[in-house]
Amino acid sequence: MRPSSLPLATHCRGSYLLGKGDSNQGGGRNVTNQFARLGNAFHELAKSKVMNQSADEDAIRHSYGLSEEEMGDLKRMLNKIDITLPADAQAYAEHHLASKILDLNGTPDLFTVNTETKHSCLIDFKSGFLDIEPPEGNYQMISYALMIYENFGMETIECHIVQPRHGEIKSFTFTKAFLEALIPEMKKIIAEAEQPNAPLTTGPWCYACFACMKCPAFAGAVVKVCEIMFPENVGIRPDEAVEAAIKKALPFVKAFARTAKKVEELAKVWVDLHGPLDLGGGWVYQKALDTRQEISVEKALPILQEKFPKAVNDLLKITKTAIESVARKTGIRGVYGLVMKDLEGAGALIEKPTTKYSFVNKGENTDGRQITDSTSR
């Protein structure tokens, strides 16, 4: 089993065999799925940056078929990463590992090994919008740490989950004792997940499962809803029922979207009145104060007219994306960064407070013990 399959299998044992062979679910490389394509491209760029290696951006853009907007999005995430690897340690990027104890093998994004101090630093990049369980409750990270411990004899593994879209790094230091104590539980999860009749359990984690629409439990719930809406679907074979449900429901997707929006608006009111909403499995829907950055047109325009006298008049809106697009057309490296520094110095970048409602994963062990993220920064 790959470590990337373990977090889902922890909550839903049946997810492993259901998603087996799906390169998105199993941690493989896929350049056709949009999220996998962007994620893989980001991983290449992030590893190059952290290891102080030059990245061939044109080759990456071509390899993953990235648009200018997508490349700009990846670069904005890269700008949020500021990590320095230990100078006295050997670094390994995309180094395949196999466990000697468990049926596990996988490839961490990046880790270092210091044979003298027996300390390792493990870094995992997450470029998606979904919040990730903190390392101490995340069996993907626990698996990587365990394999580093087994293969290199490290006594402490300092793990960092880097989430640039969330503007945070979740950290935890694994010890030999911590990892060894979890081996029986991990054996149990893997053994149960590999059984042909492993149970399928629906919950908030279904959102992260690429196989959800071929899942009898999840898709079955969709069918049940459609049976209420369209009683003529009742009694037909399961595979035909799913097809019939999709055909009937598809014309109503806008109505579904409108309903979903109303439900979330209701959830926001609930959170405003009662506080965070516990969804189970470590997932919480909560409210937090955030900031968004806007650009003052009045202060930015003179600077942009000076830097891009011909192109600035073509800007319909003065946004970071638009400025980056104009800067790229100059063909000069570093222009965008210099312009943004000038805008910051002129007070053209304004931080405005905003309220953010989001799904957050606080983590939960399989025994129900809650794990709170007290180490994120």
Beta strands, then each sheet from edge to edge (+ up, - down):
strand 1: 90-93
strand 2: 97-98
strand 3: 105-106
strand 4: 110-114
strand 5: 119-125
strand 6: 156-163
strand 7: 168-175
strand 8: 277-280
strand 9: 283-295
strand 10: 349-361
sheet 1: 1+ 4- 5+ 6+ 7-
sheet 2: 2+ 3-
sheet 3: 8+ 9- 10+
end
